[in-house]
Amino acid sequence: MASEYYLPCDCGKRVIVSVGDAGETVRCLCGKELDVPRLRDLRELEPRETVSPDREWNKPQAVVFTVGGLISAISIGLACVFFFNWYTLDTEKPDIKGSFQVSADDWDVDMTWQAWNELSNLEEYPLAWGDRTFLDKETARLVEYHAWATWRSQDQLKKLKWACAVAVFGLLVIGAAFFIRQPPAK
């Protein structure tokens, strides 16, 4: 049994009446007083379909929900890509023991002092100094790859954190869509 019904008026309009109005008198917008039928006769009137306002989606809600969903989906996809890139990088340090071509033990005191003065002013450790090569080319490539892979790993991890933060933001936008209410009709 419906809780609200349409009571027709002679003017052509319909007045909404509830079960609690059974047997009483209501006024139409035209000003005419209408007698509401008793409870058992009320069922013969046209029932009013009531839709819960929580189940209706208005256009702003739908737009906010869609935008939040897109933000979340894209950022979760990017987070997966960044995680895969971060996870597959080989950042293990290469074993370079025994790869040195020149040992500092073979240098005399003057040569060691000169090397110390020149190398201590450099920002990076060189693979070669003067006419002396410290590492063979293959080991040098391993050291360079390790440096690149370490930087890339940190970069991917930073991007992964940002993508997760944006995904959480998208989920918050989706949640906000449920709190947007349609303005009352005038």
Secondary structure as UniProt FT lines:
FT   STRAND          4..8
FT   TURN            10..11
FT   STRAND          14..18
FT   HELIX           19..21
FT   TURN            22..23
FT   STRAND          25..27
FT   TURN            29..30
FT   STRAND          33..35
FT   HELIX           39..42
FT   TURN            43..44
FT   STRAND          46..47
FT   TURN            53..55
FT   HELIX           59..88
FT   TURN            97..98
FT   HELIX           104..106
FT   HELIX           109..119
FT   TURN            120..121
FT   STRAND          128..129
FT   TURN            130..131
FT   STRAND          132..133
FT   HELIX           137..177
FT   TURN            178..179
//
